[in-house]
């Protein structure tokens, strides 16, 4: 790119010239911008990684681990000070310059350099270990029954509200969300003291009450989704403790036959035979089957009228062979009813 310019001197003489730019200004601006942005992005992500790693370590270090880390750092700095070589002083002439104790000779710097390399290597190993731990922290234990159970219990509350309803009042201190759970710690829910508890604390009481039964009888090698764990918990609540432990449903789940397990969401006698029931238990377990196989999500139940499943004709949702059927018409029927939704009843706005 060339530009012509003219300059007139005070004496009236004109000077003409031109100047050239070898590179396109837009390209040069982009290059300059890239050189500025890339280092900042690099620093940002490095800083973010260090910050997340520090937060992760802080959450998982117990007081003993923190004390060990601090003592290790103190020991390292102590070793640095001990290993520093003092400058040699020789009895030279009086005119010789006395070396300053603060001055570090090149030989001394090289002798201390191994300490810094050791620290750098330790930090590098720690950063790599922290990064690997942080990246896999969410995945580790994701399929463990205890972890999945804890995460699924909020969904159990929602599904239980839809299936069993939410009463107006159990006691002055009993949270409405716990209605449907008839017993807590083997005591009637009306007799349990919820005074001073928040909603989350009260839910935690119920979750801990059912946890040994559900988690204690599950095969830890079998990985369940959060919704499947909620269904297992709901089945245990409906079957009862003895019925759940001896059920074919639990046996199939522990064998890893999750497809076959859903067919055994029903009530059984002590000898394993199917317990003959009326329509309500069949309708109840039909909904659990829909949740187990993923035809419905528990989140959808939030906006279904409570007990709407009781309006379903049992003959239309099961085949002669006992296989369940789900159609858009059935789904539409579940959205209609006279009761409030779990969202309204639990005040989950």
C-alpha positions as CSV (number, residue, x, y, z in Angstrom):
1,X,0.0,0.0,0.0
2,X,1.5,3.4,-1.1
3,X,0.5,6.9,-0.1
4,X,1.7,10.1,-1.8
5,X,2.4,13.1,0.3
6,X,3.5,16.7,-0.4
7,X,5.2,19.1,2.0
8,X,5.8,22.8,1.4
9,X,8.8,24.4,3.0
10,X,8.7,28.0,4.5
11,X,10.8,29.0,1.5
12,X,8.0,28.0,-0.9
13,X,9.7,24.8,-2.1
14,X,7.6,21.6,-2.4
15,X,8.7,18.2,-1.4
16,X,6.9,15.2,-2.8
17,X,7.2,11.6,-1.6
18,X,5.6,8.3,-0.8
19,X,5.7,5.7,2.0
20,X,5.0,1.9,1.7
21,X,3.6,-0.6,4.1
22,X,4.8,-4.1,3.3
23,X,2.0,-5.9,5.3
24,X,-1.7,-5.6,5.3
25,X,-2.7,-3.6,8.4
26,X,-5.7,-5.8,9.1
27,X,-3.6,-8.9,9.1
28,X,-1.0,-7.3,11.3
29,X,-3.7,-6.2,13.7
30,X,-5.1,-9.7,13.9
31,X,-1.6,-11.1,14.5
32,X,-0.9,-8.6,17.2
33,X,-4.3,-9.3,18.8
34,X,-3.6,-13.0,18.7
35,X,-0.2,-12.6,20.4
36,X,-1.9,-10.6,23.1
37,X,-4.9,-12.9,23.7
38,X,-3.3,-16.3,23.5
39,X,-1.0,-15.8,26.5
40,X,-3.9,-14.4,28.5
41,X,-6.1,-17.4,27.7
42,X,-3.2,-19.7,28.6
43,X,-2.7,-18.0,31.9
44,X,-6.5,-18.0,32.5
45,X,-6.8,-21.8,32.0
46,X,-3.7,-22.5,34.0
47,X,-4.9,-20.4,36.8
48,X,-8.4,-21.9,36.6
49,X,-6.9,-25.4,36.8
50,X,-4.7,-24.5,39.8
51,X,-7.7,-22.9,41.5
52,X,-10.0,-25.9,40.9
53,X,-7.2,-28.2,42.0
54,X,-6.7,-26.2,45.2
55,X,-10.4,-26.2,45.9
56,X,-10.6,-29.9,45.4
57,X,-7.6,-30.5,47.7
58,X,-9.0,-28.2,50.3
59,X,-12.3,-30.0,50.4
60,X,-10.7,-33.4,50.7
61,X,-7.7,-32.7,53.0
62,X,-8.5,-33.5,56.6
63,X,-6.8,-31.6,59.5
64,X,-4.1,-34.2,59.8
65,X,-3.3,-34.0,56.0
66,X,-3.2,-30.2,56.2
67,X,-0.8,-30.4,59.1
68,X,1.5,-32.8,57.3
69,X,1.5,-30.6,54.2
70,X,2.4,-27.5,56.2
71,X,5.1,-29.3,58.1
72,X,6.5,-30.6,54.9
73,X,6.7,-27.1,53.4
74,X,8.4,-25.9,56.6
75,X,10.9,-28.7,56.4
76,X,11.7,-27.9,52.8
77,X,12.4,-24.2,53.6
78,X,14.4,-25.3,56.6
79,X,16.6,-27.6,54.4
80,X,17.0,-24.7,51.9
81,X,18.4,-22.5,54.6
82,X,20.7,-25.3,56.1
83,X,22.1,-26.2,52.7
84,X,23.1,-22.7,51.8
85,X,26.9,-22.5,51.6
86,X,28.4,-19.6,53.3
87,X,31.0,-17.7,51.2
88,X,34.5,-18.8,52.0
89,X,36.7,-16.2,53.7
90,X,40.5,-16.5,53.5
91,X,42.9,-14.7,55.8
92,X,44.2,-12.5,53.0
93,X,45.9,-9.1,53.3
94,X,44.2,-6.3,55.1
95,X,43.6,-4.6,51.7
96,X,41.6,-7.5,50.4
97,X,37.9,-6.9,50.1
98,X,35.8,-8.7,52.8
99,X,33.1,-10.7,51.1
100,X,29.6,-9.6,52.0
101,X,27.5,-12.3,53.8
102,X,24.5,-11.4,51.6
103,X,26.4,-11.9,48.3
104,X,25.8,-15.2,46.6
105,X,28.6,-16.7,44.6
106,X,27.9,-18.6,41.3
107,X,29.1,-21.8,42.9
108,X,26.7,-21.4,45.8
109,X,23.8,-20.7,43.4
110,X,24.6,-23.9,41.5
111,X,24.8,-25.9,44.7
112,X,21.3,-24.8,45.8
113,X,19.8,-25.3,42.4
114,X,19.1,-29.0,43.0
115,X,16.7,-28.0,45.8
116,X,14.7,-25.9,43.4
117,X,14.6,-28.6,40.8
118,X,13.4,-31.0,43.5
119,X,10.6,-28.6,44.5
120,X,9.6,-28.0,40.8
121,X,9.4,-31.8,40.2
122,X,7.3,-32.2,43.4
123,X,4.9,-29.5,42.3
124,X,4.7,-31.0,38.8
125,X,3.8,-34.4,40.2
126,X,1.2,-32.8,42.6
127,X,-0.4,-30.8,39.8
128,X,-0.7,-33.9,37.5
129,X,-2.1,-35.9,40.4
130,X,-4.6,-33.2,41.3
131,X,-5.7,-32.8,37.6
132,X,-6.3,-36.5,37.2
133,X,-8.1,-36.7,40.5
134,X,-10.3,-33.6,39.6
135,X,-11.1,-35.0,36.2
136,X,-12.2,-38.3,37.5
137,X,-13.6,-37.2,40.8
138,X,-17.2,-37.0,39.4
139,X,-16.9,-40.3,37.7
140,X,-15.5,-42.2,40.6
141,X,-18.2,-43.7,42.7
142,X,-20.9,-42.5,40.2
143,X,-22.3,-46.1,40.0
144,X,-21.8,-47.0,43.7
145,X,-25.2,-47.7,45.2
146,X,-24.6,-45.4,48.2
147,X,-23.8,-42.5,46.0
148,X,-26.7,-43.0,43.6
149,X,-29.1,-43.6,46.4
150,X,-28.2,-40.3,48.1
151,X,-28.7,-38.4,44.8
152,X,-31.9,-40.2,43.9
153,X,-33.9,-39.6,47.1
154,X,-35.3,-36.2,46.0
155,X,-36.8,-38.1,43.1
156,X,-38.2,-40.7,45.5
157,X,-40.0,-37.9,47.3
158,X,-41.6,-36.6,44.1
159,X,-42.7,-40.0,42.9
160,X,-44.0,-41.0,46.3
161,X,-46.1,-37.8,46.4
162,X,-47.6,-38.6,43.0
163,X,-48.2,-42.3,43.8
164,X,-49.4,-41.9,47.4
165,X,-50.4,-38.3,47.7
166,X,-49.6,-35.5,50.1
167,X,-51.9,-35.0,53.1
168,X,-52.8,-31.7,54.5
169,X,-51.1,-32.3,57.8
170,X,-49.4,-35.2,59.8
171,X,-48.4,-33.2,62.8
172,X,-47.4,-29.7,63.7
173,X,-43.7,-30.3,63.0
174,X,-43.9,-33.0,60.2
175,X,-43.0,-31.6,56.8
176,X,-45.6,-32.3,54.2
177,X,-43.0,-33.8,51.8
178,X,-42.7,-36.8,54.1
179,X,-46.3,-37.8,53.9
180,X,-46.7,-41.2,52.4
181,X,-43.9,-42.6,54.5
182,X,-45.9,-44.4,57.2
183,X,-42.9,-45.4,59.3
184,X,-39.6,-43.8,60.2
185,X,-37.1,-45.8,62.2
186,X,-39.8,-48.4,62.8
187,X,-42.1,-45.8,64.4
188,X,-45.3,-44.3,62.9
189,X,-44.5,-41.0,61.2
190,X,-47.0,-39.3,63.5
191,X,-44.9,-40.2,66.5
192,X,-41.6,-39.0,65.1
193,X,-40.3,-35.7,66.4
194,X,-39.4,-33.3,63.6
195,X,-39.2,-30.2,65.9
196,X,-36.4,-27.8,64.8
197,X,-35.6,-29.7,61.6
198,X,-35.5,-28.1,58.2
199,X,-37.0,-29.7,55.2
200,X,-33.7,-31.1,54.0
201,X,-32.9,-32.5,57.5
202,X,-36.3,-34.2,57.7
203,X,-35.9,-35.8,54.3
204,X,-32.4,-37.0,55.3
205,X,-34.0,-38.8,58.3
206,X,-36.2,-40.8,56.0
207,X,-33.4,-41.4,53.5
208,X,-31.2,-42.8,56.2
209,X,-34.0,-44.9,57.5
210,X,-34.4,-46.8,54.1
211,X,-30.8,-46.8,53.1
212,X,-29.6,-50.0,54.9
213,X,-32.5,-52.0,53.4
214,X,-32.0,-50.7,49.8
215,X,-28.3,-50.2,49.5
216,X,-27.4,-53.1,51.9
217,X,-29.1,-55.6,49.6
218,X,-27.9,-54.3,46.2
219,X,-25.0,-55.8,44.4
220,X,-22.3,-53.0,44.2
221,X,-21.1,-54.3,40.9
222,X,-24.5,-53.5,39.2
223,X,-24.6,-49.9,38.0
224,X,-28.0,-48.2,38.3
225,X,-29.1,-44.8,37.0
226,X,-30.5,-42.3,39.5
227,X,-34.1,-43.0,38.3
228,X,-33.6,-46.7,38.5
229,X,-32.4,-46.4,42.1
230,X,-35.4,-44.3,42.8
231,X,-37.6,-47.1,41.5
232,X,-35.8,-49.7,43.5
233,X,-36.4,-47.6,46.6
234,X,-40.1,-47.1,45.7
235,X,-40.4,-50.9,45.2
236,X,-38.9,-51.6,48.6
237,X,-41.3,-49.2,50.2
238,X,-44.3,-50.7,48.5
239,X,-43.2,-54.4,48.9
240,X,-42.2,-53.9,52.5
241,X,-38.9,-55.0,54.0
242,X,-39.4,-58.7,53.9
243,X,-41.1,-58.7,50.5
244,X,-38.4,-56.7,48.9
245,X,-35.5,-58.8,50.2
246,X,-37.0,-62.0,48.9
247,X,-38.4,-60.5,45.7
248,X,-37.5,-61.8,42.2
249,X,-37.2,-58.2,41.2
250,X,-34.2,-57.6,43.6
251,X,-32.7,-60.9,42.5
252,X,-32.8,-60.0,38.8
253,X,-31.3,-56.5,39.6
254,X,-28.4,-58.1,41.5
255,X,-27.8,-60.5,38.6
256,X,-27.5,-57.5,36.3
257,X,-30.6,-58.5,34.3
258,X,-32.2,-55.0,34.4
259,X,-34.5,-55.7,31.5
260,X,-35.9,-58.8,33.1
261,X,-36.1,-57.2,36.5
262,X,-38.8,-54.7,35.4
263,X,-41.2,-57.6,34.6
264,X,-41.1,-58.6,38.3
265,X,-42.3,-55.2,39.6
266,X,-45.2,-56.8,41.4
267,X,-46.2,-58.3,44.8
268,X,-45.1,-61.9,45.6
269,X,-45.9,-64.4,48.3
270,X,-43.3,-65.9,50.6
271,X,-42.9,-68.9,48.3
272,X,-42.2,-66.6,45.3
273,X,-45.6,-67.0,43.6
274,X,-47.4,-63.9,42.4
275,X,-49.7,-62.4,44.9
276,X,-53.2,-61.9,43.5
277,X,-54.3,-58.3,43.8
278,X,-56.9,-55.8,42.7
279,X,-56.5,-53.0,40.3
280,X,-54.6,-50.4,42.5
281,X,-51.4,-52.4,43.1
282,X,-51.3,-53.3,39.4
283,X,-51.7,-49.6,38.4
284,X,-49.1,-48.7,41.0
285,X,-46.5,-51.1,39.7
286,X,-47.4,-50.2,36.1
287,X,-46.1,-46.7,36.8
288,X,-43.0,-48.1,38.4
289,X,-42.4,-50.1,35.2
290,X,-42.8,-47.0,33.0
291,X,-40.2,-45.3,35.2
292,X,-37.9,-48.3,35.2
293,X,-37.8,-48.6,31.5
294,X,-37.6,-44.9,30.9
295,X,-41.0,-44.4,29.2
296,X,-41.6,-41.7,31.9
297,X,-39.2,-39.5,33.7
298,X,-39.8,-38.7,37.4
299,X,-39.5,-35.1,36.5
300,X,-42.7,-35.5,34.4
301,X,-44.6,-36.7,37.5
302,X,-44.1,-33.2,39.1
303,X,-46.9,-31.9,36.8
304,X,-49.2,-34.9,36.7
305,X,-52.2,-34.8,39.1
306,X,-51.6,-37.0,42.1
307,X,-53.3,-40.4,41.8
308,X,-54.0,-39.9,38.1
309,X,-52.7,-43.4,37.4
310,X,-55.7,-44.8,39.2
311,X,-57.9,-43.8,36.2
312,X,-56.1,-46.1,33.9
313,X,-57.9,-49.3,32.8
314,X,-55.7,-52.2,33.8
315,X,-56.9,-54.3,30.9
316,X,-55.6,-51.7,28.4
317,X,-52.1,-51.4,29.8
318,X,-51.2,-55.1,30.0
319,X,-51.3,-57.8,27.3
320,X,-52.5,-61.4,27.8
321,X,-48.9,-62.4,28.4
322,X,-48.5,-59.8,31.1
323,X,-46.4,-57.4,29.1
324,X,-47.0,-53.7,29.8
325,X,-48.2,-51.4,27.0
326,X,-47.6,-47.6,26.9
327,X,-49.2,-45.4,24.2
328,X,-49.5,-41.6,23.8
329,X,-53.2,-42.0,24.8
330,X,-52.1,-43.5,28.1
331,X,-49.6,-40.7,28.6
332,X,-52.4,-38.2,27.9
333,X,-54.6,-39.9,30.5
334,X,-52.0,-39.5,33.2
335,X,-52.0,-35.7,32.7
336,X,-55.7,-35.5,33.7
337,X,-57.0,-35.7,37.2
338,X,-58.8,-33.9,40.0
339,X,-56.0,-33.7,42.5
340,X,-53.2,-31.1,42.6
341,X,-49.8,-31.9,41.2
342,X,-46.8,-32.9,43.3
343,X,-45.3,-29.5,42.4
344,X,-48.2,-27.7,43.9
345,X,-48.6,-30.0,46.9
346,X,-44.9,-29.9,47.8
347,X,-44.7,-26.2,46.9
348,X,-41.7,-26.8,44.6
349,X,-41.9,-23.6,42.7
